[in-house]
């Protein structure tokens, strides 16, 4: 297994320094979107495991909360998971609810979502399918999201094509997901399609438990990577880390955890971490 990382620099003008980081809060939101195709729902294949994996992630943080090490855990499943909870005021002001208490993605410090996804390289975007068509059936990286203007620091995204290498290479995620003054640091996702089944519950459970103090990025690669010999059907997890310097970004990837989230300064560049040569369906073979 060959682990690779690449860097993408911000191309804008010089920018002001961030204000000092606030003290860490400890709030988690999980979104499991399993039901599709029915009245008021979006079109995709229903997978009951999507809510089961979200429950595994939430259960770990509930265990921290029971020992006084975490403050709040919220589960927002199926029709309760809406695109407006991913929408920032800078993108669609009339629909922006990403900081809504107990529901919005930017109301949490850490989030997990399991749903269907896709990407469009030409438009430099990925999207996540929502549980209701009441607002929009997909939360789209460039149309809806600007993360870290509230509290969000780490997003763990179990969805196909949610971290496409080509979109990253052309600056799509950096321009869409963060501004230089964002608090958001890490987008753990997938290049290409990712397989699904009860085994995902197992690795999500282990990943959550192993990343309390460090390795929130590195452990994601270890947990979710799977090679399917000769079938061009590998699972290719990626960890995209935004920050000012290479050292800060690597420190977050290797040593940042749920309770030890590293400061990466201004979000003026990004690294993508992945397994070189991983070859999924729904995406190009990753560089070696």
The 8 nearest C-alpha neighbors of each residue, nearest first, counted from 0:
[[1, 2, 274, 275, 276, 277, 3, 226],
 [2, 0, 275, 274, 3, 287, 276, 273],
 [3, 1, 274, 275, 273, 0, 4, 272],
 [2, 4, 273, 275, 272, 274, 1, 5],
 [5, 3, 272, 271, 270, 273, 6, 2],
 [6, 4, 270, 271, 3, 272, 7, 269],
 [5, 7, 270, 269, 8, 271, 4, 268],
 [6, 8, 269, 268, 270, 9, 5, 168],
 [9, 7, 268, 10, 267, 269, 6, 170],
 [8, 10, 267, 268, 11, 7, 173, 269],
 [9, 11, 8, 12, 267, 268, 7, 13],
 [12, 10, 9, 13, 14, 267, 8, 179],
 [11, 13, 14, 10, 9, 15, 267, 179],
 [12, 14, 11, 15, 10, 267, 16, 9],
 [15, 13, 12, 16, 179, 11, 265, 267],
 [14, 16, 17, 13, 180, 265, 179, 18],
 [15, 17, 18, 14, 265, 180, 264, 179],
 [18, 16, 180, 265, 19, 15, 264, 20],
 [17, 19, 20, 16, 180, 21, 15, 264],
 [20, 18, 17, 21, 16, 264, 22, 262],
 [21, 19, 18, 22, 262, 17, 182, 23],
 [20, 22, 23, 19, 24, 18, 150, 182],
 [21, 23, 24, 20, 19, 25, 260, 150],
 [24, 22, 21, 25, 258, 260, 20, 108],
 [23, 25, 26, 22, 108, 70, 69, 150],
 [24, 26, 69, 70, 108, 23, 71, 27],
 [25, 27, 71, 107, 108, 70, 72, 24],
 [28, 26, 72, 109, 107, 110, 108, 71],
 [27, 29, 73, 110, 107, 74, 72, 111],
 [30, 28, 111, 74, 110, 53, 112, 75],
 [29, 31, 112, 75, 76, 74, 111, 53],
 [32, 30, 50, 76, 113, 49, 53, 112],
 [31, 33, 77, 114, 130, 76, 49, 34],
 [32, 34, 46, 49, 47, 45, 50, 77],
 [35, 33, 45, 77, 32, 46, 130, 36],
 [36, 34, 45, 43, 40, 41, 42, 37],
 [35, 37, 42, 40, 41, 43, 38, 34],
 [38, 36, 40, 35, 39, 41, 34, 42],
 [39, 37, 40, 36, 41, 35, 131, 132],
 [38, 40, 132, 131, 37, 41, 133, 36],
 [41, 39, 131, 37, 35, 38, 36, 132],
 [40, 42, 35, 36, 136, 132, 131, 130],
 [41, 43, 36, 35, 40, 44, 37, 136],
 [44, 42, 35, 36, 45, 41, 115, 128],
 [43, 45, 35, 46, 42, 36, 34, 33],
 [44, 46, 34, 35, 33, 43, 47, 36],
 [47, 45, 33, 48, 49, 44, 34, 32],
 [46, 48, 33, 49, 50, 45, 51, 34],
 [47, 49, 51, 46, 50, 52, 197, 196],
 [50, 48, 33, 31, 113, 47, 51, 52],
 [49, 51, 31, 53, 48, 52, 33, 47],
 [52, 50, 48, 54, 53, 49, 55, 200],
 [53, 51, 200, 55, 54, 50, 49, 48],
 [52, 54, 50, 56, 31, 51, 55, 29],
 [53, 55, 57, 51, 52, 56, 58, 50],
 [56, 54, 52, 58, 204, 53, 57, 200],
 [55, 57, 53, 54, 58, 59, 204, 207],
 [56, 58, 54, 60, 59, 55, 61, 53],
 [59, 57, 61, 55, 60, 56, 54, 62],
 [58, 60, 62, 61, 57, 56, 208, 207],
 [59, 61, 63, 62, 57, 58, 64, 72],
 [60, 62, 64, 58, 63, 59, 57, 65],
 [61, 63, 65, 59, 60, 64, 58, 66],
 [64, 62, 60, 68, 69, 66, 61, 65],
 [63, 65, 69, 61, 67, 66, 68, 62],
 [64, 66, 62, 63, 67, 61, 68, 69],
 [65, 67, 64, 63, 68, 62, 69, 61],
 [66, 68, 64, 65, 69, 63, 70, 62],
 [67, 69, 63, 64, 66, 70, 65, 25],
 [70, 68, 64, 25, 63, 67, 71, 60],
 [69, 71, 25, 64, 26, 68, 72, 67],
 [70, 72, 26, 69, 27, 25, 73, 64],
 [73, 71, 27, 26, 28, 61, 57, 60],
 [74, 72, 28, 27, 101, 29, 75, 71],
 [73, 75, 29, 28, 30, 76, 72, 57],
 [76, 74, 30, 79, 80, 29, 73, 102],
 [75, 77, 31, 30, 79, 32, 80, 74],
 [76, 78, 32, 130, 79, 80, 33, 34],
 [79, 77, 130, 131, 80, 76, 81, 40],
 [78, 80, 77, 76, 75, 81, 130, 131],
 [81, 79, 130, 78, 77, 76, 75, 129],
 [80, 82, 83, 84, 129, 79, 131, 130],
 [81, 83, 138, 85, 84, 135, 134, 137],
 [82, 84, 86, 85, 96, 81, 94, 95],
 [83, 85, 103, 97, 96, 82, 86, 81],
 [86, 84, 97, 83, 82, 104, 144, 138],
 [87, 85, 143, 95, 83, 97, 144, 84],
 [88, 86, 95, 89, 90, 144, 145, 97],
 [87, 89, 92, 95, 90, 91, 86, 93],
 [88, 90, 87, 91, 92, 145, 95, 86],
 [89, 91, 88, 87, 143, 92, 142, 86],
 [92, 90, 88, 93, 94, 95, 89, 87],
 [93, 91, 88, 95, 94, 90, 89, 87],
 [92, 94, 91, 95, 88, 96, 90, 83],
 [95, 93, 83, 92, 91, 96, 86, 88],
 [96, 94, 86, 88, 87, 92, 83, 93],
 [95, 97, 84, 99, 83, 98, 103, 86],
 [96, 98, 103, 84, 85, 105, 104, 86],
 [97, 99, 106, 103, 105, 96, 149, 100],
 [100, 98, 103, 96, 97, 102, 106, 101],
 [99, 101, 102, 106, 98, 103, 107, 97],
 [100, 102, 73, 103, 99, 106, 28, 107],
 [103, 101, 100, 99, 84, 104, 75, 106],
 [104, 102, 97, 84, 99, 98, 106, 105],
 [103, 105, 97, 106, 85, 107, 84, 102],
 [106, 104, 151, 149, 98, 97, 150, 107],
 [105, 107, 98, 103, 104, 150, 100, 149],
 [108, 106, 26, 27, 105, 151, 109, 150],
 [107, 109, 151, 152, 150, 26, 27, 25],
 [110, 108, 27, 153, 107, 154, 152, 151],
 [111, 109, 28, 154, 27, 29, 155, 153],
 [112, 110, 155, 29, 156, 154, 30, 28],
 [111, 113, 30, 156, 29, 31, 157, 114],
 [114, 112, 157, 31, 49, 158, 32, 156],
 [115, 113, 32, 158, 128, 49, 112, 116],
 [116, 114, 158, 128, 127, 159, 113, 117],
 [117, 115, 127, 159, 158, 126, 128, 160],
 [116, 118, 160, 126, 125, 159, 161, 127],
 [119, 117, 125, 124, 160, 126, 120, 161],
 [118, 120, 124, 122, 121, 123, 125, 117],
 [119, 121, 123, 122, 166, 118, 165, 124],
 [122, 120, 123, 119, 124, 166, 118, 165],
 [121, 123, 120, 119, 124, 171, 166, 118],
 [124, 122, 171, 120, 166, 121, 119, 125],
 [125, 123, 119, 122, 118, 140, 141, 171],
 [124, 126, 118, 161, 117, 140, 139, 119],
 [125, 127, 139, 116, 138, 117, 137, 140],
 [126, 128, 116, 138, 137, 115, 129, 139],
 [129, 127, 137, 115, 136, 116, 114, 138],
 [130, 128, 136, 137, 81, 131, 80, 82],
 [129, 131, 78, 77, 80, 32, 40, 41],
 [132, 130, 40, 78, 133, 39, 129, 41],
 [131, 133, 136, 135, 134, 40, 39, 41],
 [134, 132, 131, 135, 39, 81, 136, 40],
 [133, 135, 132, 82, 83, 81, 136, 131],
 [136, 134, 132, 137, 82, 133, 138, 81],
 [135, 137, 132, 129, 41, 128, 131, 134],
 [138, 136, 128, 127, 129, 135, 126, 139],
 [137, 139, 82, 127, 126, 143, 85, 128],
 [140, 138, 126, 142, 143, 141, 125, 137],
 [139, 141, 144, 125, 124, 142, 175, 143],
 [140, 142, 175, 139, 143, 124, 144, 176],
 [143, 141, 139, 140, 90, 144, 138, 91],
 [144, 142, 86, 139, 90, 141, 140, 87],
 [145, 143, 140, 86, 87, 85, 176, 141],
 [144, 146, 176, 177, 87, 175, 147, 143],
 [145, 147, 176, 148, 177, 183, 144, 105],
 [146, 148, 183, 182, 181, 151, 149, 150],
 [147, 149, 181, 146, 182, 150, 145, 105],
 [148, 150, 105, 147, 98, 151, 106, 146],
 [149, 151, 108, 105, 147, 106, 107, 152],
 [152, 150, 108, 105, 147, 107, 183, 109],
 [151, 153, 183, 108, 184, 182, 109, 147],
 [154, 152, 185, 109, 184, 151, 186, 110],
 [155, 153, 110, 186, 109, 111, 187, 156],
 [156, 154, 111, 187, 110, 188, 186, 112],
 [155, 157, 188, 112, 158, 187, 111, 154],
 [158, 156, 113, 112, 188, 114, 155, 159],
 [159, 157, 116, 115, 114, 156, 161, 113],
 [158, 160, 192, 116, 193, 161, 191, 117],
 [161, 159, 191, 117, 190, 163, 189, 162],
 [160, 162, 189, 125, 188, 159, 158, 163],
 [163, 161, 189, 190, 188, 160, 164, 237],
 [162, 164, 190, 166, 160, 165, 161, 167],
 [165, 163, 167, 166, 168, 190, 162, 285],
 [166, 164, 168, 167, 163, 169, 120, 123],
 [165, 167, 123, 171, 163, 169, 164, 120],
 [166, 168, 164, 170, 165, 171, 169, 172],
 [169, 167, 165, 170, 166, 164, 7, 171],
 [170, 168, 167, 166, 171, 165, 123, 7],
 [171, 169, 167, 173, 168, 172, 174, 166],
 [170, 172, 123, 166, 167, 174, 173, 169],
 [173, 171, 175, 176, 174, 167, 170, 166],
 [172, 174, 170, 175, 171, 176, 177, 269],
 [173, 175, 171, 172, 176, 170, 177, 178],
 [176, 174, 141, 172, 173, 140, 177, 171],
 [175, 177, 145, 172, 146, 173, 144, 174],
 [178, 176, 145, 181, 146, 173, 175, 174],
 [177, 179, 181, 180, 266, 174, 176, 145],
 [180, 178, 266, 265, 267, 181, 177, 14],
 [179, 181, 178, 17, 265, 266, 182, 16],
 [182, 180, 147, 178, 183, 148, 177, 179],
 [181, 183, 147, 152, 184, 148, 180, 151],
 [184, 182, 147, 152, 181, 151, 146, 185],
 [183, 185, 241, 152, 240, 153, 182, 242],
 [184, 186, 240, 153, 239, 154, 187, 241],
 [187, 185, 154, 239, 238, 188, 153, 155],
 [188, 186, 238, 155, 156, 237, 154, 239],
 [187, 189, 156, 162, 161, 237, 236, 157],
 [190, 188, 236, 162, 161, 237, 160, 235],
 [189, 191, 163, 162, 160, 235, 164, 236],
 [192, 190, 282, 160, 281, 279, 280, 159],
 [191, 193, 159, 281, 160, 280, 279, 190],
 [194, 192, 234, 159, 191, 195, 189, 158],
 [195, 193, 234, 192, 196, 159, 233, 199],
 [194, 196, 199, 193, 197, 198, 48, 46],
 [197, 195, 198, 199, 48, 194, 200, 46],
 [196, 198, 199, 200, 48, 195, 201, 52],
 [199, 197, 201, 196, 200, 202, 195, 203],
 [198, 200, 197, 202, 201, 196, 203, 195],
 [201, 199, 52, 203, 198, 197, 202, 204],
 [202, 200, 198, 204, 199, 203, 205, 197],
 [201, 203, 205, 199, 204, 222, 200, 206],
 [204, 202, 206, 200, 205, 201, 199, 207],
 [203, 205, 201, 202, 207, 55, 206, 200],
 [206, 204, 202, 208, 203, 207, 209, 201],
 [205, 207, 203, 209, 208, 204, 202, 222],
 [206, 208, 204, 210, 205, 209, 203, 56],
 [209, 207, 205, 206, 210, 211, 204, 59],
 [210, 208, 206, 207, 211, 205, 218, 214],
 [211, 209, 215, 256, 213, 214, 207, 212],
 [210, 212, 257, 256, 258, 209, 213, 208],
 [211, 213, 256, 259, 210, 258, 257, 255],
 [214, 212, 256, 254, 255, 210, 215, 211],
 [213, 215, 253, 217, 218, 254, 216, 210],
 [216, 214, 210, 256, 218, 213, 217, 255],
 [217, 215, 252, 214, 219, 218, 238, 253],
 [216, 218, 214, 219, 220, 253, 252, 215],
 [217, 219, 221, 214, 220, 216, 215, 222],
 [218, 220, 222, 216, 217, 221, 223, 215],
 [221, 219, 218, 217, 236, 222, 223, 224],
 [220, 222, 218, 219, 224, 223, 217, 236],
 [221, 223, 219, 220, 202, 218, 224, 206],
 [222, 224, 220, 221, 236, 219, 225, 202],
 [225, 223, 234, 235, 220, 236, 221, 222],
 [226, 224, 234, 233, 223, 227, 235, 222],
 [225, 227, 233, 228, 234, 224, 277, 232],
 [228, 226, 233, 232, 230, 229, 225, 231],
 [227, 229, 230, 226, 231, 233, 232, 225],
 [228, 230, 231, 227, 232, 226, 233, 278],
 [229, 231, 232, 228, 227, 233, 279, 278],
 [232, 230, 278, 279, 229, 280, 233, 227],
 [231, 233, 279, 280, 230, 227, 278, 234],
 [234, 232, 279, 226, 227, 278, 225, 231],
 [233, 235, 225, 193, 224, 279, 226, 236],
 [236, 234, 190, 224, 189, 277, 233, 279],
 [237, 235, 189, 220, 224, 188, 223, 190],
 [238, 236, 273, 188, 189, 272, 187, 220],
 [237, 239, 187, 272, 216, 271, 186, 240],
 [238, 240, 271, 186, 270, 185, 187, 272],
 [241, 239, 185, 270, 269, 184, 248, 238],
 [242, 240, 269, 184, 266, 268, 185, 248],
 [243, 241, 266, 263, 265, 264, 268, 248],
 [242, 244, 265, 264, 267, 266, 263, 268],
 [245, 243, 247, 246, 242, 248, 263, 268],
 [244, 246, 248, 247, 249, 243, 242, 270],
 [245, 247, 249, 244, 248, 250, 243, 263],
 [248, 246, 263, 250, 244, 245, 249, 251],
 [247, 249, 245, 251, 250, 246, 242, 240],
 [248, 250, 252, 246, 251, 247, 253, 245],
 [249, 251, 247, 253, 254, 248, 252, 246],
 [250, 252, 255, 248, 261, 254, 249, 253],
 [253, 251, 216, 249, 250, 217, 255, 254],
 [254, 252, 214, 250, 251, 217, 249, 255],
 [255, 253, 213, 214, 250, 251, 252, 256],
 [254, 256, 251, 213, 260, 261, 259, 214],
 [257, 255, 213, 212, 259, 211, 215, 210],
 [256, 258, 211, 259, 260, 212, 210, 255],
 [259, 257, 256, 212, 211, 260, 25, 255],
 [260, 258, 256, 255, 212, 257, 261, 213],
 [259, 261, 255, 256, 258, 257, 262, 251],
 [262, 260, 251, 255, 259, 263, 250, 254],
 [261, 263, 264, 260, 247, 251, 20, 184],
 [262, 264, 242, 247, 243, 248, 261, 265],
 [265, 263, 243, 242, 262, 266, 17, 247],
 [264, 266, 243, 179, 242, 267, 180, 17],
 [267, 265, 242, 179, 241, 243, 268, 178],
 [266, 268, 9, 243, 179, 265, 242, 8],
 [269, 267, 8, 9, 7, 242, 266, 241],
 [270, 268, 241, 7, 240, 6, 242, 8],
 [269, 271, 6, 240, 5, 239, 7, 4],
 [270, 272, 239, 4, 5, 238, 240, 237],
 [271, 273, 4, 238, 237, 3, 239, 270],
 [274, 272, 237, 3, 2, 275, 236, 4],
 [275, 273, 2, 1, 277, 3, 0, 276],
 [274, 276, 287, 1, 286, 277, 3, 2],
 [275, 277, 287, 285, 286, 284, 278, 274],
 [276, 278, 285, 275, 274, 284, 235, 233],
 [277, 279, 284, 231, 233, 276, 285, 232],
 [280, 278, 232, 233, 231, 191, 282, 234],
 [279, 281, 232, 282, 192, 191, 231, 278],
 [280, 282, 191, 192, 279, 160, 283, 190],
 [281, 283, 191, 280, 279, 190, 284, 163],
 [284, 282, 285, 278, 279, 281, 191, 280],
 [285, 283, 278, 277, 276, 286, 282, 279],
 [284, 286, 276, 277, 275, 283, 278, 287],
 [287, 285, 275, 276, 284, 277, 3, 274],
 [286, 275, 276, 285, 1, 3, 274, 277]]
